[in-house]
Amino acid sequence: MKFLITLLITLILSGCSSTNQHNDIDNRVGLTIKPLAENQYVLRYKSNRLSKQGVLDASLHHAAKLTLKQGYDWFVVTTQDTHISHNNTALNSHRQTATYTTRCGLLTCSRQASPYPSESPPHIAKREITTQLIIVLGKGIKPSIDAIDAYSHIHHPE
């Protein structure tokens, strides 16, 4: 019995101390990283919640994390492409709203319903922003003003 309790406590504690894969940079929702060479990567980030600038900022943040994870100091964005796609989706609704017309004479008023719905079903506009960066990683002294120091970008964002 003591052995079972010890085993159960060990299993519970080991489950608590395991790493969460969702914190790993390669497992972010909407993030894809593909190596092109030893120090060159394509980083693609998609979002339907952030603004265009927010997606770019998140992409640069992930690029800085990747740079440090790979053992480099800085990165240069050689190509940047942003694409915004719009998708309108109609909500299916079983509720129809009729249009009423009121006509008044000298003594009485009458109200008549039109057979045509007054409004079309509501639409939801979905927008997805995708930013693709091609980055080159480097060590040591930055080669140009365009190079971004990864550590500074993460710890001291502007």
C-alpha positions in Angstrom: 0.0 0.0 0.0 2.9 2.4 0.9 4.4 1.5 -2.5 1.2 2.4 -4.4 0.9 5.8 -2.6 4.6 6.6 -3.3 4.1 5.6 -6.9 0.9 7.7 -7.2 2.6 10.8 -5.7 5.6 10.3 -8.0 3.4 10.2 -11.1 1.4 13.2 -10.0 4.6 15.3 -9.3 6.3 14.2 -12.6 3.2 15.3 -14.5 3.4 18.7 -12.9 7.0 19.1 -13.7 6.8 18.1 -17.4 7.3 20.9 -19.9 4.4 22.3 -21.8 4.8 21.9 -25.5 2.6 24.9 -26.2 5.4 27.1 -24.8 7.8 25.9 -27.4 8.3 28.4 -30.3 7.7 25.8 -33.0 4.2 24.9 -31.6 2.6 28.3 -31.6 -0.8 28.5 -33.2 -0.5 30.3 -36.5 3.3 30.1 -36.5 5.3 28.1 -39.1 9.1 28.0 -39.2 11.0 26.4 -42.0 14.8 26.3 -42.3 16.3 27.3 -45.7 20.0 27.0 -44.7 21.9 26.7 -41.4 21.3 30.3 -40.5 18.4 31.2 -42.8 14.7 30.7 -42.0 11.2 31.4 -43.4 8.9 32.4 -40.6 5.2 32.7 -41.3 2.7 33.9 -38.7 -1.1 34.0 -39.2 -3.7 35.7 -37.0 -7.3 36.6 -37.2 -7.3 38.7 -34.0 -4.3 41.0 -34.3 -3.9 44.1 -36.4 -1.4 44.2 -39.3 1.2 45.9 -37.1 0.4 43.4 -34.3 1.1 40.4 -36.6 4.4 42.0 -37.7 5.4 42.7 -34.1 4.6 39.1 -33.1 6.5 37.8 -36.1 9.6 39.8 -35.2 9.3 38.6 -31.6 9.2 35.0 -32.7 12.2 35.7 -35.0 14.1 37.0 -32.0 13.2 34.0 -29.9 14.3 31.7 -32.7 17.6 33.6 -33.1 18.5 33.1 -29.5 17.2 29.5 -29.5 19.6 28.7 -32.4 22.5 30.3 -30.6 22.8 33.5 -32.6 22.9 37.1 -31.6 21.1 39.1 -34.3 18.9 38.6 -37.3 18.2 40.5 -40.5 14.9 40.5 -42.3 15.7 40.0 -46.0 12.2 39.6 -47.2 8.9 40.7 -45.7 5.5 40.0 -47.1 2.1 40.7 -45.6 -1.2 39.3 -46.9 -4.7 40.2 -45.7 -7.5 37.9 -46.7 -11.2 38.6 -46.1 -13.9 36.0 -45.9 -17.6 37.0 -45.5 -19.7 34.3 -43.8 -23.5 34.5 -43.6 -25.1 33.4 -40.4 -27.9 30.9 -41.0 -30.9 32.1 -39.1 -34.4 30.6 -39.0 -35.9 33.8 -37.9 -37.4 36.0 -40.5 -38.4 39.6 -40.0 -41.4 40.8 -42.0 -41.8 44.4 -43.1 -45.0 46.0 -41.9 -46.8 48.9 -43.7 -49.3 51.0 -41.8 -52.0 52.7 -43.8 -54.4 55.2 -42.2 -57.6 56.4 -43.6 -60.0 59.0 -42.2 -61.4 56.8 -39.5 -59.1 53.8 -39.1 -55.6 52.5 -39.7 -54.6 49.1 -41.0 -51.3 47.3 -40.7 -50.2 44.9 -43.5 -47.2 42.5 -43.4 -45.0 42.3 -46.5 -44.1 38.7 -47.5 -40.4 39.7 -48.1 -38.0 39.8 -45.2 -36.7 43.3 -44.4 -33.1 42.3 -43.8 -30.8 39.7 -45.3 -29.1 37.3 -42.8 -26.3 39.0 -40.9 -22.8 38.6 -42.2 -19.6 38.2 -40.3 -16.5 39.5 -42.0 -13.5 37.3 -41.1 -10.1 38.7 -41.7 -6.8 36.8 -41.6 -3.5 38.5 -41.7 -0.4 36.5 -42.7 3.1 37.9 -42.4 6.0 36.0 -43.9 9.6 36.9 -43.1 12.8 35.4 -44.5 15.5 36.0 -41.9 19.2 35.5 -41.8 20.8 34.8 -38.3 24.2 36.0 -37.3 26.7 36.2 -34.4 29.0 38.9 -33.2 28.9 42.5 -34.4 25.8 43.5 -36.4 26.7 44.0 -40.0 24.2 46.9 -40.6 21.7 49.1 -39.0 19.0 46.8 -40.4 20.2 43.9 -38.2 18.0 43.4 -35.1 19.6 42.4 -31.8 17.5 39.4 -30.6 18.2 39.8 -26.9 17.3 43.6 -26.9 14.2 43.0 -29.0 12.8 40.5 -26.5 13.9 42.2 -23.2 13.7 45.9 -24.2 11.0 46.2 -26.9 10.6 49.7 -28.3 
